[in-house]
């Protein structure tokens, strides 16, 4: 009980029902981290990067699809989403939002805007083909993610994460994924479902790393109030992307904090690994949930 009382006393972000003019402007750049968390059929959070994504009004968010993946399927079944916007350059700043999916369209000014951004305008064969419109439920203000906290977290990883290895022979995270999740610096974020309303919340967590092939850990960093809000036993999704744009989603159960070599670490037991890189999206661990591609028997133009 004492732990829960401590968690409830953490400050956390202040949420508003509308976006300020400054917040709307903050979401506009094409070159920034933009993530969307949805909810799958099991009630687990899913998380993906959707760069064609911005606020179009104080209570509206629109994002575009150029591939048809899991997130697009999820929002049509469960409209609840969590969205994260974060600057790509220091000093890092970020904004979190909750939204409900409303409708889609395959034409209009927003699609034209997305296809003329720095990221998309030079692509010949890949275009943003569908705009997903969402009603804002709540949003935080623009917040700082101090560099000192990130550096402190990386140092804590170097000292303490080795004491949190599982000792299991199984390797749920394959060698490529393990290398990605043990890189000292990469873009990492955790999504969980807010128990108060069921909406996903995405928390940037750059110091998060793999303790071994079966467990992820994260120290308390500069946004510790946010991390302390994650309920013990919650299903979480973690997205990691390096600077070569290789990325992978790991899902599992958050089991709370454990002390290792003087420092406390949040612990996530890996239960599923999802490949979020094209051309083939889907689960790569465990085997029974692996995505199966249909056999091609008819070739024609």
C-alpha positions as a printed Julia matrix, in Angstrom:
301×3 Matrix{Float64}:
   0.0     0.0     0.0
   2.83    2.38    0.79
   4.18    2.05   -2.73
   0.84    2.95   -4.28
   0.49    5.99   -2.02
   3.93    7.18   -3.06
   3.07    6.78   -6.72
  -0.17    8.7    -6.39
   1.72   11.62   -4.85
   4.01   12.03   -7.85
   3.31   15.21   -9.73
   3.14   13.96  -13.31
   1.93   16.16  -16.17
  -0.96   18.61  -16.1
  -3.58   17.76  -18.73
  -5.8    20.2   -20.62
  -8.81   19.59  -22.89
  -7.45   21.85  -25.63
  -4.13   22.66  -27.26
  -2.69   26.15  -26.92
  -1.56   28.03  -30.07
   2.05   27.31  -29.0
   1.27   23.6   -28.67
  -0.36   23.47  -32.1
   2.71   25.13  -33.62
   4.98   22.72  -31.74
   3.46   19.72  -33.57
   3.95   21.12  -37.09
   7.63   20.37  -38.02
   8.15   17.37  -40.29
  11.49   16.53  -38.65
  10.63   15.5   -35.11
   9.7    12.33  -33.23
   5.98   11.6   -33.57
   4.57    8.41  -32.04
   1.06    6.98  -31.8
   0.02    4.32  -29.29
  -3.11    2.26  -29.96
  -4.81   -0.68  -28.21
  -4.88   -4.17  -29.69
  -7.54   -6.9   -29.41
  -6.03   -8.16  -26.14
  -6.15   -4.73  -24.51
  -2.36   -4.32  -24.81
  -0.81   -1.05  -25.96
   0.88   -0.94  -29.35
   3.23    1.85  -30.42
   4.51    3.1   -33.76
   6.18    6.1   -35.35
   3.88    8.12  -37.62
   5.77   11.14  -38.88
   2.89   12.59  -40.94
   1.16   13.81  -37.83
   0.13   17.23  -36.49
  -2.53   19.16  -34.64
  -4.9    20.89  -37.07
  -6.88   22.81  -34.43
  -7.03   23.21  -30.66
  -9.13   20.04  -30.41
  -8.13   18.11  -33.56
  -5.18   15.91  -34.52
  -4.65   14.41  -37.96
  -2.11   11.81  -38.99
  -1.51   10.11  -42.31
  -0.85    6.55  -43.48
   1.47    5.5   -46.3
   1.5     1.85  -45.17
  -1.3    -0.23  -43.65
  -0.05   -1.63  -40.38
  -1.3    -2.69  -36.96
  -2.01    0.81  -35.64
  -4.47    1.57  -38.42
  -6.33   -1.67  -37.73
  -6.39   -1.01  -33.99
  -7.95    2.48  -34.07
 -10.86    1.3   -36.17
 -11.73   -1.23  -33.44
 -10.79    0.91  -30.43
 -10.57    4.67  -31.04
  -8.46    5.46  -27.96
  -4.91    6.67  -28.69
  -1.91    8.2   -27.01
   0.32   10.53  -29.03
   3.82   11.86  -28.39
   5.59   14.76  -30.11
   9.26   15.35  -29.27
  11.91   17.6   -30.79
  14.72   15.89  -32.69
  17.41   18.27  -31.45
  18.58   19.41  -28.03
  17.29   20.84  -25.83
  14.67   18.08  -26.01
  11.07   19.12  -25.51
   7.96   16.98  -25.73
   4.17   17.05  -25.63
   1.75   14.19  -24.86
  -1.84   13.86  -26.01
  -4.83   11.55  -25.77
  -7.25   11.34  -28.67
 -10.21    9.44  -30.14
 -10.21    8.3   -33.77
 -13.08    9.87  -35.72
 -12.9     9.2   -39.48
 -10.62    8.83  -42.52
 -10.41   10.49  -45.92
  -8.33    9.92  -49.03
  -8.31   13.52  -50.24
  -8.02   17.03  -48.9
  -5.59   19.72  -47.73
  -4.01   17.63  -44.97
  -2.93   14.89  -47.38
  -1.49   17.51  -49.7
   0.35   19.06  -46.75
   1.85   15.74  -45.64
   2.95   14.8   -49.16
   4.72   18.14  -49.59
   6.77   17.97  -46.39
  10.56   17.52  -46.38
  10.13   13.82  -45.61
   7.66   12.93  -48.36
   7.88   15.31  -51.31
  10.79   13.56  -53.02
   9.29   10.07  -52.83
   7.97    8.9   -56.19
   6.33    5.6   -55.24
   5.41    6.17  -51.58
   2.68    8.67  -50.76
   0.5     9.39  -47.75
  -2.75    7.94  -49.06
  -5.15    8.21  -46.1
  -5.68   10.87  -43.44
  -6.9     9.75  -40.01
  -8.81   12.45  -38.12
  -8.92   12.37  -34.33
 -10.68   14.36  -31.61
  -8.43   15.57  -28.82
  -9.38   14.28  -25.37
  -6.52   15.8   -23.34
  -2.99   17.12  -23.79
  -0.07   18.25  -21.69
   1.81   21.45  -22.23
   5.23   21.53  -23.9
   7.67   20.0   -21.43
  11.46   19.73  -21.08
  13.44   16.49  -21.18
  16.73   17.65  -19.62
  19.96   16.26  -21.04
  21.44   15.9   -17.54
  18.77   13.36  -16.61
  19.44   11.35  -19.79
  23.18   11.27  -19.12
  22.56   10.32  -15.48
  20.31    7.47  -16.64
  22.94    6.13  -19.06
  25.54    6.14  -16.25
  23.14    4.24  -13.99
  22.67    1.68  -16.79
  26.42    1.13  -17.02
  26.68    0.51  -13.29
  23.48   -1.28  -12.39
  21.68   -3.05  -15.23
  24.06   -6.05  -15.19
  22.66   -7.07  -11.82
  19.18   -7.51  -13.29
  19.82  -10.31  -15.79
  17.21  -13.07  -15.76
  19.61  -16.01  -16.19
  17.18  -17.66  -18.64
  18.53  -19.76  -21.52
  15.77  -18.56  -23.83
  16.49  -15.5   -25.99
  13.21  -13.72  -26.66
  15.02  -10.71  -28.09
  17.08  -11.85  -31.09
  20.71  -10.7   -31.58
  19.72   -7.76  -33.8
  17.07   -6.62  -31.33
  19.43   -7.07  -28.39
  22.04   -4.89  -30.1
  19.4    -2.24  -30.75
  18.19   -2.26  -27.14
  21.7    -2.15  -25.64
  22.96    0.8   -27.68
  23.96    3.57  -25.24
  21.86    6.17  -27.07
  18.71    5.53  -29.11
  15.18    6.9   -29.29
  13.1     4.9   -26.8
   9.61    5.38  -25.38
   7.21    3.39  -23.18
   3.44    3.2   -23.72
   0.97    2.04  -21.08
  -2.77    2.4   -20.5
  -3.8     5.07  -18.01
  -5.93    3.18  -15.43
  -8.07    6.29  -14.84
  -9.51    6.4   -18.37
  -8.01    3.58  -20.46
  -6.14    5.85  -22.88
  -2.53    5.08  -23.8
   0.19    7.41  -22.53
   3.62    7.52  -24.19
   6.64    8.42  -22.04
  10.03    9.19  -23.63
  12.67    7.04  -21.89
  16.01    7.22  -23.71
  18.06    5.44  -20.95
  15.87    2.3   -21.15
  17.99   -0.73  -22.15
  17.96   -4.52  -22.29
  19.46   -6.21  -19.2
  19.62   -9.4   -21.28
  17.61  -11.04  -24.09
  14.53  -11.43  -21.87
  14.22   -8.26  -19.78
  14.21   -4.5   -20.3
  15.11   -2.08  -17.5
  15.06    1.68  -17.04
  16.46    3.94  -14.31
  14.56    6.91  -12.96
  15.61    9.76  -15.23
  14.62   13.39  -15.71
  10.93   12.51  -16.17
  10.77   10.23  -13.13
   7.29   11.49  -12.11
   5.89   10.09  -15.37
   7.67    6.74  -14.99
   6.43    6.32  -11.41
   2.84    6.56  -12.7
   3.09    3.26  -14.6
   1.07    0.71  -12.57
   2.82   -2.47  -11.47
   1.51   -5.4   -13.49
   0.59   -3.21  -16.46
   1.11   -4.39  -20.02
   3.48   -2.0   -21.79
   4.88   -1.48  -25.27
   8.39   -0.11  -25.83
   9.57    1.38  -29.1
  13.28    1.68  -29.87
  14.82    3.29  -32.95
  18.5     3.98  -33.66
  19.95    6.71  -35.85
  19.96    4.4   -38.89
  16.14    4.19  -38.47
  16.2     0.51  -37.48
  13.35    0.02  -35.03
  11.61   -2.69  -33.02
   8.69   -2.86  -30.59
   8.91   -4.97  -27.43
   5.82   -5.75  -25.36
   5.54   -7.26  -21.91
   4.61   -6.81  -18.27
   5.97   -4.04  -16.07
   6.79   -5.61  -12.69
   7.81   -2.51  -10.74
  11.15   -1.28   -9.42
  14.08   -3.39   -8.27
  17.32   -2.2    -6.71
  20.59   -3.16   -8.39
  24.02   -1.86   -7.39
  22.7     1.19   -5.51
  20.15    2.24   -8.13
  16.45    1.52   -8.68
  15.34    0.24  -12.08
  11.91   -0.28  -13.54
  11.67   -3.84  -14.89
   9.79   -5.06  -17.98
   9.56   -8.8   -18.64
   9.59   -9.38  -22.41
   6.61  -11.35  -23.73
   6.4   -10.32  -27.37
   8.63   -8.76  -30.05
   7.09   -6.95  -33.02
   8.93   -5.99  -36.2
   7.81   -2.49  -37.16
  10.1    -2.09  -40.18
   8.75   -2.48  -43.73
   8.19   -4.4   -45.9
   6.76   -7.03  -43.51
   5.19   -5.94  -40.23
   4.31   -8.4   -37.51
   5.2   -10.46  -34.45
   8.56  -12.25  -34.6
   8.4   -13.65  -31.04
   6.74  -15.86  -29.85
   6.61  -18.31  -32.74
   2.9   -19.04  -32.4
   2.04  -15.39  -33.03
   4.47  -14.98  -35.92
   3.02  -13.22  -38.93
   2.4   -15.6   -41.84
   2.52  -14.21  -45.36
   0.09  -15.73  -47.85
   1.69  -17.86  -50.55
   1.9   -16.08  -53.91
   0.52  -18.33  -56.69
  -0.53  -15.77  -59.29
   1.99  -13.43  -60.93
   0.73  -10.62  -63.17
   1.05   -6.89  -63.76
